[in-house]
């Protein structure tokens, strides 16, 4: 199970994990693929957020990310970026579709 992140409640990545479950691989290899997918998702969401913030606000966001609660992160983001939840969802959905397509194109899918 991946670490709960501040965006976990608004992003649905189960379709990706469903496709990964179909890959012919060991449990260990599947776990590694899931971990990579989680990390890629995290980086994609951070990129989407950081691209919307000023330099000063990026520093505040990153400090909040490291030290504060989810509530503090969301408060800052909602004050600084209009429709931030939608932007996060769009980024995550786009990545999810790309990953599902990539997995389907591999030979090891049942």
VEXMI-933354 format. One record per atom (N, C-alpha, C): residue in three letters; y, x, z; chain; residue number from 0; atom name. Coordinates in steps of 0.1 Angstrom, whole numbers, plus 2048, in hexadecimal, padded with zeros to 3 digits. Example, Ala and Ser with C-alpha at 12.3 -4.5 7.8 and 13.67 -1.06 7.14 Angstrom:
+------+-----+-----+-----+-------+------+------+
! resn !   v !   u !   w ! chain ! resi ! name !
+------+-----+-----+-----+-------+------+------+
!  ala ! 7C7 ! 884 ! 84E !     A !    0 !    N !
!  ala ! 7D3 ! 87B ! 84E !     A !    0 !   CA !
!  ala ! 7DF ! 884 ! 84E !     A !    0 !    C !
!  ser ! 7EA ! 880 ! 847 !     A !    1 !    N !
!  ser ! 7F5 ! 889 ! 847 !     A !    1 !   CA !
!  ser ! 800 ! 881 ! 84F !     A !    1 !    C !
+------+-----+-----+-----+-------+------+------+
REM end
This chain:
+------+-----+-----+-----+-------+------+------+
! resn !   v !   u !   w ! chain ! resi ! name !
+------+-----+-----+-----+-------+------+------+
!  unk ! 7F4 ! 808 ! 800 !     A !    0 !    N !
!  unk ! 800 ! 800 ! 800 !     A !    0 !   CA !
!  unk ! 80C ! 809 ! 800 !     A !    0 !    C !
!  unk ! 816 ! 806 ! 7F7 !     A !    1 !    N !
!  unk ! 822 ! 80E ! 7F6 !     A !    1 !   CA !
!  unk ! 82B ! 80A ! 802 !     A !    1 !    C !
!  unk ! 834 ! 813 ! 804 !     A !    2 !    N !
!  unk ! 83E ! 811 ! 80F !     A !    2 !   CA !
!  unk ! 847 ! 805 ! 80B !     A !    2 !    C !
!  unk ! 84B ! 7FD ! 815 !     A !    3 !    N !
!  unk ! 854 ! 7F2 ! 812 !     A !    3 !   CA !
!  unk ! 862 ! 7F8 ! 810 !     A !    3 !    C !
!  unk ! 868 ! 7F3 ! 805 !     A !    4 !    N !
!  unk ! 875 ! 7F8 ! 801 !     A !    4 !   CA !
!  unk ! 87F ! 7EC ! 803 !     A !    4 !    C !
!  unk ! 88C ! 7EF ! 802 !     A !    5 !    N !
!  unk ! 896 ! 7E4 ! 804 !     A !    5 !   CA !
!  unk ! 895 ! 7DA ! 7F9 !     A !    5 !    C !
!  unk ! 88F ! 7DD ! 7EE !     A !    6 !    N !
!  unk ! 88F ! 7D4 ! 7E3 !     A !    6 !   CA !
!  unk ! 881 ! 7CD ! 7E1 !     A !    6 !    C !
!  unk ! 878 ! 7D0 ! 7EA !     A !    7 !    N !
!  unk ! 86A ! 7CB ! 7E9 !     A !    7 !   CA !
!  unk ! 86A ! 7BC ! 7E8 !     A !    7 !    C !
!  unk ! 872 ! 7B5 ! 7EF !     A !    8 !    N !
!  unk ! 872 ! 7A6 ! 7EF !     A !    8 !   CA !
!  unk ! 877 ! 7A0 ! 7E2 !     A !    8 !    C !
!  unk ! 87E ! 7A7 ! 7DA !     A !    9 !    N !
!  unk ! 883 ! 7A1 ! 7CD !     A !    9 !   CA !
!  unk ! 87D ! 7A6 ! 7C1 !     A !    9 !    C !
!  unk ! 874 ! 7B0 ! 7C2 !     A !   10 !    N !
!  unk ! 86D ! 7B6 ! 7B6 !     A !   10 !   CA !
!  unk ! 85E ! 7B3 ! 7B7 !     A !   10 !    C !
!  unk ! 859 ! 7AD ! 7AC !     A !   11 !    N !
!  unk ! 84B ! 7AA ! 7AB !     A !   11 !   CA !
!  unk ! 845 ! 7B3 ! 7A1 !     A !   11 !    C !
!  unk ! 83C ! 7BC ! 7A6 !     A !   12 !    N !
!  unk ! 836 ! 7C6 ! 79D !     A !   12 !   CA !
!  unk ! 827 ! 7C4 ! 79D !     A !   12 !    C !
!  unk ! 822 ! 7B8 ! 7A1 !     A !   13 !    N !
!  unk ! 814 ! 7B5 ! 7A2 !     A !   13 !   CA !
!  unk ! 80D ! 7B5 ! 794 !     A !   13 !    C !
!  unk ! 815 ! 7B1 ! 78A !     A !   14 !    N !
!  unk ! 80F ! 7B1 ! 77C !     A !   14 !   CA !
!  unk ! 80B ! 7BF ! 778 !     A !   14 !    C !
!  unk ! 813 ! 7C9 ! 77C !     A !   15 !    N !
!  unk ! 810 ! 7D7 ! 778 !     A !   15 !   CA !
!  unk ! 803 ! 7DB ! 780 !     A !   15 !    C !
!  unk ! 802 ! 7D8 ! 78C !     A !   16 !    N !
!  unk ! 7F7 ! 7DC ! 794 !     A !   16 !   CA !
!  unk ! 7EA ! 7D5 ! 78F !     A !   16 !    C !
!  unk ! 7EC ! 7C9 ! 78B !     A !   17 !    N !
!  unk ! 7E1 ! 7C1 ! 785 !     A !   17 !   CA !
!  unk ! 7DB ! 7C9 ! 779 !     A !   17 !    C !
!  unk ! 7E4 ! 7CE ! 770 !     A !   18 !    N !
!  unk ! 7E0 ! 7D5 ! 764 !     A !   18 !   CA !
!  unk ! 7DA ! 7E3 ! 769 !     A !   18 !    C !
!  unk ! 7DF ! 7E9 ! 772 !     A !   19 !    N !
!  unk ! 7DA ! 7F6 ! 777 !     A !   19 !   CA !
!  unk ! 7CC ! 7F4 ! 77D !     A !   19 !    C !
!  unk ! 7C9 ! 7E8 ! 783 !     A !   20 !    N !
!  unk ! 7BC ! 7E5 ! 788 !     A !   20 !   CA !
!  unk ! 7B1 ! 7E5 ! 77E !     A !   20 !    C !
!  unk ! 7B5 ! 7E2 ! 771 !     A !   21 !    N !
!  unk ! 7AC ! 7E1 ! 766 !     A !   21 !   CA !
!  unk ! 7A8 ! 7EE ! 760 !     A !   21 !    C !
!  unk ! 7B0 ! 7F8 ! 764 !     A !   22 !    N !
!  unk ! 7AD ! 806 ! 75E !     A !   22 !   CA !
!  unk ! 7A0 ! 80B ! 763 !     A !   22 !    C !
!  unk ! 798 ! 811 ! 75A !     A !   23 !    N !
!  unk ! 78B ! 817 ! 75E !     A !   23 !   CA !
!  unk ! 78F ! 825 ! 764 !     A !   23 !    C !
!  unk ! 78F ! 825 ! 772 !     A !   24 !    N !
!  unk ! 792 ! 831 ! 779 !     A !   24 !   CA !
!  unk ! 78C ! 830 ! 787 !     A !   24 !    C !
!  unk ! 78C ! 83B ! 78E !     A !   25 !    N !
!  unk ! 787 ! 83B ! 79C !     A !   25 !   CA !
!  unk ! 792 ! 834 ! 7A4 !     A !   25 !    C !
!  unk ! 78E ! 830 ! 7B0 !     A !   26 !    N !
!  unk ! 797 ! 82A ! 7BA !     A !   26 !   CA !
!  unk ! 7A3 ! 834 ! 7BD !     A !   26 !    C !
!  unk ! 79F ! 840 ! 7BE !     A !   27 !    N !
!  unk ! 7A9 ! 84B ! 7C1 !     A !   27 !   CA !
!  unk ! 7B3 ! 84C ! 7B5 !     A !   27 !    C !
!  unk ! 7AE ! 84B ! 7A9 !     A !   28 !    N !
!  unk ! 7B7 ! 84C ! 79D !     A !   28 !   CA !
!  unk ! 7C0 ! 840 ! 79C !     A !   28 !    C !
!  unk ! 7BA ! 834 ! 79F !     A !   29 !    N !
!  unk ! 7C2 ! 828 ! 79F !     A !   29 !   CA !
!  unk ! 7CD ! 828 ! 7A9 !     A !   29 !    C !
!  unk ! 7CA ! 82D ! 7B5 !     A !   30 !    N !
!  unk ! 7D4 ! 82E ! 7C0 !     A !   30 !   CA !
!  unk ! 7DF ! 838 ! 7BB !     A !   30 !    C !
!  unk ! 7DB ! 843 ! 7B5 !     A !   31 !    N !
!  unk ! 7E5 ! 84C ! 7B0 !     A !   31 !   CA !
!  unk ! 7EE ! 845 ! 7A6 !     A !   31 !    C !
!  unk ! 7E8 ! 83D ! 79D !     A !   32 !    N !
!  unk ! 7F0 ! 836 ! 793 !     A !   32 !   CA !
!  unk ! 7FA ! 82C ! 799 !     A !   32 !    C !
!  unk ! 7F5 ! 825 ! 7A3 !     A !   33 !    N !
!  unk ! 7FD ! 81C ! 7AA !     A !   33 !   CA !
!  unk ! 809 ! 823 ! 7B1 !     A !   33 !    C !
!  unk ! 806 ! 82E ! 7B8 !     A !   34 !    N !
!  unk ! 810 ! 836 ! 7BE !     A !   34 !   CA !
!  unk ! 81B ! 83A ! 7B4 !     A !   34 !    C !
!  unk ! 816 ! 83F ! 7A9 !     A !   35 !    N !
!  unk ! 820 ! 843 ! 79E !     A !   35 !   CA !
!  unk ! 828 ! 837 ! 799 !     A !   35 !    C !
!  unk ! 822 ! 82C ! 798 !     A !   36 !    N !
!  unk ! 829 ! 820 ! 794 !     A !   36 !   CA !
!  unk ! 834 ! 81C ! 79E !     A !   36 !    C !
!  unk ! 830 ! 81D ! 7AB !     A !   37 !    N !
!  unk ! 83A ! 81A ! 7B6 !     A !   37 !   CA !
!  unk ! 846 ! 824 ! 7B5 !     A !   37 !    C !
!  unk ! 843 ! 830 ! 7B3 !     A !   38 !    N !
!  unk ! 84D ! 83A ! 7B3 !     A !   38 !   CA !
!  unk ! 856 ! 839 ! 7A7 !     A !   38 !    C !
!  unk ! 850 ! 835 ! 79C !     A !   39 !    N !
!  unk ! 858 ! 833 ! 78F !     A !   39 !   CA !
!  unk ! 861 ! 827 ! 791 !     A !   39 !    C !
!  unk ! 85C ! 81D ! 797 !     A !   40 !    N !
!  unk ! 864 ! 811 ! 79A !     A !   40 !   CA !
!  unk ! 86F ! 814 ! 7A3 !     A !   40 !    C !
!  unk ! 86D ! 81C ! 7AE !     A !   41 !    N !
!  unk ! 877 ! 820 ! 7B7 !     A !   41 !   CA !
!  unk ! 882 ! 827 ! 7B0 !     A !   41 !    C !
!  unk ! 87F ! 831 ! 7A8 !     A !   42 !    N !
!  unk ! 888 ! 839 ! 7A1 !     A !   42 !   CA !
!  unk ! 890 ! 831 ! 797 !     A !   42 !    C !
!  unk ! 88A ! 827 ! 790 !     A !   43 !    N !
!  unk ! 890 ! 81E ! 787 !     A !   43 !   CA !
!  unk ! 89B ! 816 ! 78E !     A !   43 !    C !
!  unk ! 897 ! 810 ! 799 !     A !   44 !    N !
!  unk ! 8A0 ! 808 ! 7A1 !     A !   44 !   CA !
!  unk ! 8AC ! 810 ! 7A6 !     A !   44 !    C !
!  unk ! 8A9 ! 81C ! 7AB !     A !   45 !    N !
!  unk ! 8B4 ! 824 ! 7B0 !     A !   45 !   CA !
!  unk ! 8BE ! 828 ! 7A5 !     A !   45 !    C !
!  unk ! 8B8 ! 82B ! 799 !     A !   46 !    N !
!  unk ! 8C1 ! 82E ! 78D !     A !   46 !   CA !
!  unk ! 8CA ! 822 ! 78A !     A !   46 !    C !
!  unk ! 8C4 ! 816 ! 78A !     A !   47 !    N !
!  unk ! 8CB ! 80A ! 786 !     A !   47 !   CA !
!  unk ! 8D7 ! 807 ! 790 !     A !   47 !    C !
!  unk ! 8D4 ! 80A ! 79D !     A !   48 !    N !
!  unk ! 8DE ! 808 ! 7A7 !     A !   48 !   CA !
!  unk ! 8E9 ! 813 ! 7A6 !     A !   48 !    C !
!  unk ! 8E5 ! 81F ! 7A5 !     A !   49 !    N !
!  unk ! 8EF ! 82A ! 7A5 !     A !   49 !   CA !
!  unk ! 8F8 ! 829 ! 799 !     A !   49 !    C !
!  unk ! 8F3 ! 824 ! 78E !     A !   50 !    N !
!  unk ! 8FB ! 823 ! 782 !     A !   50 !   CA !
!  unk ! 906 ! 819 ! 783 !     A !   50 !    C !
!  unk ! 905 ! 810 ! 78E !     A !   51 !    N !
!  unk ! 90F ! 806 ! 790 !     A !   51 !   CA !
!  unk ! 919 ! 80A ! 79A !     A !   51 !    C !
!  unk ! 917 ! 815 ! 7A1 !     A !   52 !    N !
!  unk ! 920 ! 819 ! 7AD !     A !   52 !   CA !
!  unk ! 929 ! 824 ! 7A9 !     A !   52 !    C !
!  unk ! 935 ! 824 ! 7B0 !     A !   53 !    N !
!  unk ! 93E ! 830 ! 7AF !     A !   53 !   CA !
!  unk ! 938 ! 83B ! 7B7 !     A !   53 !    C !
!  unk ! 93D ! 847 ! 7B5 !     A !   54 !    N !
!  unk ! 938 ! 853 ! 7BC !     A !   54 !   CA !
!  unk ! 939 ! 851 ! 7CB !     A !   54 !    C !
!  unk ! 943 ! 84B ! 7D0 !     A !   55 !    N !
!  unk ! 944 ! 849 ! 7DF !     A !   55 !   CA !
!  unk ! 93A ! 83F ! 7E3 !     A !   55 !    C !
!  unk ! 938 ! 834 ! 7DC !     A !   56 !    N !
!  unk ! 92E ! 82A ! 7DF !     A !   56 !   CA !
!  unk ! 920 ! 82F ! 7DE !     A !   56 !    C !
!  unk ! 91E ! 838 ! 7D5 !     A !   57 !    N !
!  unk ! 910 ! 83E ! 7D3 !     A !   57 !   CA !
!  unk ! 90D ! 845 ! 7E0 !     A !   57 !    C !
!  unk ! 916 ! 84D ! 7E5 !     A !   58 !    N !
!  unk ! 914 ! 854 ! 7F2 !     A !   58 !   CA !
!  unk ! 911 ! 84B ! 7FD !     A !   58 !    C !
!  unk ! 918 ! 840 ! 7FE !     A !   59 !    N !
!  unk ! 916 ! 836 ! 809 !     A !   59 !   CA !
!  unk ! 908 ! 830 ! 807 !     A !   59 !    C !
!  unk ! 905 ! 82C ! 7FB !     A !   60 !    N !
!  unk ! 8F8 ! 826 ! 7F8 !     A !   60 !   CA !
!  unk ! 8ED ! 830 ! 7FC !     A !   60 !    C !
!  unk ! 8EE ! 83C ! 7F8 !     A !   61 !    N !
!  unk ! 8E3 ! 846 ! 7FB !     A !   61 !   CA !
!  unk ! 8E2 ! 848 ! 80A !     A !   61 !    C !
!  unk ! 8ED ! 849 ! 811 !     A !   62 !    N !
!  unk ! 8ED ! 84A ! 81F !     A !   62 !   CA !
!  unk ! 8E6 ! 83E ! 826 !     A !   62 !    C !
!  unk ! 8EA ! 832 ! 821 !     A !   63 !    N !
!  unk ! 8E3 ! 826 ! 826 !     A !   63 !   CA !
!  unk ! 8D5 ! 826 ! 823 !     A !   63 !    C !
!  unk ! 8D1 ! 82A ! 818 !     A !   64 !    N !
!  unk ! 8C3 ! 82B ! 814 !     A !   64 !   CA !
!  unk ! 8BB ! 833 ! 81D !     A !   64 !    C !
!  unk ! 8C1 ! 83E ! 821 !     A !   65 !    N !
!  unk ! 8BA ! 848 ! 82A !     A !   65 !   CA !
!  unk ! 8BA ! 843 ! 838 !     A !   65 !    C !
!  unk ! 8C5 ! 83E ! 83D !     A !   66 !    N !
!  unk ! 8C6 ! 83C ! 84B !     A !   66 !   CA !
!  unk ! 8C7 ! 82D ! 850 !     A !   66 !    C !
!  unk ! 8CA ! 824 ! 848 !     A !   67 !    N !
!  unk ! 8CD ! 817 ! 84C !     A !   67 !   CA !
!  unk ! 8C2 ! 80D ! 849 !     A !   67 !    C !
!  unk ! 8C5 ! 800 ! 84E !     A !   68 !    N !
!  unk ! 8BB ! 7F6 ! 84B !     A !   68 !   CA !
!  unk ! 8BD ! 7EF ! 83E !     A !   68 !    C !
!  unk ! 8B3 ! 7E8 ! 839 !     A !   69 !    N !
!  unk ! 8B5 ! 7E1 ! 82D !     A !   69 !   CA !
!  unk ! 8C1 ! 7D8 ! 82C !     A !   69 !    C !
!  unk ! 8C4 ! 7D2 ! 838 !     A !   70 !    N !
!  unk ! 8D0 ! 7C9 ! 838 !     A !   70 !   CA !
!  unk ! 8DD ! 7D1 ! 835 !     A !   70 !    C !
!  unk ! 8DE ! 7DD ! 83A !     A !   71 !    N !
!  unk ! 8EA ! 7E5 ! 837 !     A !   71 !   CA !
!  unk ! 8EB ! 7E9 ! 829 !     A !   71 !    C !
!  unk ! 8DF ! 7EC ! 823 !     A !   72 !    N !
!  unk ! 8DE ! 7F0 ! 815 !     A !   72 !   CA !
!  unk ! 8E3 ! 7E4 ! 80C !     A !   72 !    C !
!  unk ! 8DD ! 7D8 ! 80F !     A !   73 !    N !
!  unk ! 8E1 ! 7CD ! 807 !     A !   73 !   CA !
!  unk ! 8F0 ! 7C9 ! 809 !     A !   73 !    C !
!  unk ! 8F5 ! 7CA ! 815 !     A !   74 !    N !
!  unk ! 903 ! 7C6 ! 817 !     A !   74 !   CA !
!  unk ! 90C ! 7CF ! 80E !     A !   74 !    C !
!  unk ! 909 ! 7DC ! 80E !     A !   75 !    N !
!  unk ! 911 ! 7E5 ! 806 !     A !   75 !   CA !
!  unk ! 910 ! 7E2 ! 7F7 !     A !   75 !    C !
!  unk ! 903 ! 7E0 ! 7F3 !     A !   76 !    N !
!  unk ! 901 ! 7DE ! 7E4 !     A !   76 !   CA !
!  unk ! 908 ! 7D1 ! 7E0 !     A !   76 !    C !
!  unk ! 906 ! 7C6 ! 7E8 !     A !   77 !    N !
!  unk ! 90C ! 7B9 ! 7E4 !     A !   77 !   CA !
!  unk ! 91C ! 7BA ! 7E4 !     A !   77 !    C !
!  unk ! 921 ! 7C2 ! 7ED !     A !   78 !    N !
!  unk ! 930 ! 7C4 ! 7ED !     A !   78 !   CA !
!  unk ! 935 ! 7CC ! 7E1 !     A !   78 !    C !
!  unk ! 92D ! 7D4 ! 7DB !     A !   79 !    N !
!  unk ! 931 ! 7DE ! 7D1 !     A !   79 !   CA !
!  unk ! 92D ! 7DA ! 7C3 !     A !   79 !    C !
!  unk ! 922 ! 7D3 ! 7C2 !     A !   80 !    N !
!  unk ! 91C ! 7D0 ! 7B4 !     A !   80 !   CA !
!  unk ! 919 ! 7C1 ! 7B3 !     A !   80 !    C !
!  unk ! 91F ! 7BB ! 7A9 !     A !   81 !    N !
!  unk ! 91D ! 7AD ! 7A6 !     A !   81 !   CA !
!  unk ! 90F ! 7AB ! 7A0 !     A !   81 !    C !
!  unk ! 908 ! 7A2 ! 7A6 !     A !   82 !    N !
!  unk ! 8FA ! 79E ! 7A1 !     A !   82 !   CA !
!  unk ! 8F0 ! 7AA ! 7A2 !     A !   82 !    C !
!  unk ! 8F1 ! 7B2 ! 7AD !     A !   83 !    N !
!  unk ! 8E9 ! 7BD ! 7AE !     A !   83 !   CA !
!  unk ! 8DA ! 7BA ! 7AE !     A !   83 !    C !
!  unk ! 8D6 ! 7AF ! 7B5 !     A !   84 !    N !
!  unk ! 8C8 ! 7AB ! 7B5 !     A !   84 !   CA !
!  unk ! 8C3 ! 7A8 ! 7A7 !     A !   84 !    C !
!  unk ! 8CB ! 7A1 ! 79F !     A !   85 !    N !
!  unk ! 8C7 ! 79F ! 791 !     A !   85 !   CA !
!  unk ! 8C5 ! 7AB ! 789 !     A !   85 !    C !
!  unk ! 8CE ! 7B5 ! 78B !     A !   86 !    N !
!  unk ! 8CD ! 7C2 ! 784 !     A !   86 !   CA !
!  unk ! 8C1 ! 7C9 ! 788 !     A !   86 !    C !
!  unk ! 8BE ! 7C9 ! 795 !     A !   87 !    N !
!  unk ! 8B1 ! 7D0 ! 79A !     A !   87 !   CA !
!  unk ! 8A5 ! 7C9 ! 794 !     A !   87 !    C !
!  unk ! 8A5 ! 7BC ! 794 !     A !   88 !    N !
!  unk ! 899 ! 7B4 ! 78E !     A !   88 !   CA !
!  unk ! 898 ! 7B7 ! 780 !     A !   88 !    C !
!  unk ! 8A2 ! 7B8 ! 778 !     A !   89 !    N !
!  unk ! 8A2 ! 7BB ! 76A !     A !   89 !   CA !
!  unk ! 89C ! 7C9 ! 768 !     A !   89 !    C !
!  unk ! 8A1 ! 7D2 ! 76F !     A !   90 !    N !
!  unk ! 89C ! 7E0 ! 76E !     A !   90 !   CA !
!  unk ! 88D ! 7E1 ! 771 !     A !   90 !    C !
!  unk ! 889 ! 7DA ! 77C !     A !   91 !    N !
!  unk ! 87B ! 7DA ! 780 !     A !   91 !   CA !
!  unk ! 872 ! 7D3 ! 776 !     A !   91 !    C !
!  unk ! 877 ! 7C8 ! 771 !     A !   92 !    N !
!  unk ! 86F ! 7C0 ! 767 !     A !   92 !   CA !
!  unk ! 86D ! 7C8 ! 75A !     A !   92 !    C !
!  unk ! 878 ! 7CF ! 756 !     A !   93 !    N !
!  unk ! 877 ! 7D7 ! 74A !     A !   93 !   CA !
!  unk ! 86C ! 7E2 ! 74B !     A !   93 !    C !
!  unk ! 86D ! 7E9 ! 757 !     A !   94 !    N !
!  unk ! 864 ! 7F3 ! 759 !     A !   94 !   CA !
!  unk ! 856 ! 7EE ! 75A !     A !   94 !    C !
!  unk ! 854 ! 7E3 ! 761 !     A !   95 !    N !
!  unk ! 847 ! 7DC ! 762 !     A !   95 !   CA !
!  unk ! 841 ! 7D9 ! 755 !     A !   95 !    C !
!  unk ! 849 ! 7D4 ! 74C !     A !   96 !    N !
!  unk ! 844 ! 7D0 ! 73E !     A !   96 !   CA !
!  unk ! 840 ! 7DD ! 737 !     A !   96 !    C !
!  unk ! 848 ! 7E8 ! 738 !     A !   97 !    N !
!  unk ! 844 ! 7F4 ! 732 !     A !   97 !   CA !
!  unk ! 837 ! 7FA ! 737 !     A !   97 !    C !
!  unk ! 836 ! 7FA ! 744 !     A !   98 !    N !
!  unk ! 82A ! 7FF ! 74A !     A !   98 !   CA !
!  unk ! 81D ! 7F7 ! 747 !     A !   98 !    C !
!  unk ! 81F ! 7EA ! 747 !     A !   99 !    N !
!  unk ! 813 ! 7E1 ! 743 !     A !   99 !   CA !
!  unk ! 80F ! 7E4 ! 735 !     A !   99 !    C !
!  unk ! 819 ! 7E5 ! 72C !     A !  100 !    N !
!  unk ! 816 ! 7E8 ! 71E !     A !  100 !   CA !
!  unk ! 80F ! 7F6 ! 71D !     A !  100 !    C !
!  unk ! 814 ! 800 ! 724 !     A !  101 !    N !
!  unk ! 80E ! 80D ! 724 !     A !  101 !   CA !
!  unk ! 7FF ! 80D ! 729 !     A !  101 !    C !
!  unk ! 7FD ! 805 ! 733 !     A !  102 !    N !
!  unk ! 7EF ! 804 ! 739 !     A !  102 !   CA !
!  unk ! 7E6 ! 7FD ! 72F !     A !  102 !    C !
!  unk ! 7EB ! 7F3 ! 729 !     A !  103 !    N !
!  unk ! 7E3 ! 7EB ! 71F !     A !  103 !   CA !
!  unk ! 7DF ! 7F4 ! 713 !     A !  103 !    C !
!  unk ! 7E8 ! 7FD ! 70F !     A !  104 !    N !
!  unk ! 7E5 ! 805 ! 704 !     A !  104 !   CA !
!  unk ! 7DC ! 811 ! 706 !     A !  104 !    C !
!  unk ! 7D9 ! 813 ! 713 !     A !  105 !    N !
!  unk ! 7CF ! 81E ! 716 !     A !  105 !   CA !
!  unk ! 7C1 ! 81A ! 713 !     A !  105 !    C !
!  unk ! 7B9 ! 823 ! 711 !     A !  106 !    N !
!  unk ! 7AB ! 821 ! 70D !     A !  106 !   CA !
!  unk ! 7A3 ! 81B ! 719 !     A !  106 !    C !
!  unk ! 7A6 ! 81F ! 725 !     A !  107 !    N !
!  unk ! 79E ! 81C ! 731 !     A !  107 !   CA !
!  unk ! 7A0 ! 80E ! 736 !     A !  107 !    C !
!  unk ! 7A5 ! 804 ! 72F !     A !  108 !    N !
!  unk ! 7A7 ! 7F7 ! 734 !     A !  108 !   CA !
!  unk ! 79B ! 7EE ! 730 !     A !  108 !    C !
!  unk ! 796 ! 7E7 ! 73A !     A !  109 !    N !
!  unk ! 78B ! 7DE ! 739 !     A !  109 !   CA !
!  unk ! 78E ! 7D2 ! 730 !     A !  109 !    C !
+------+-----+-----+-----+-------+------+------+
REM end
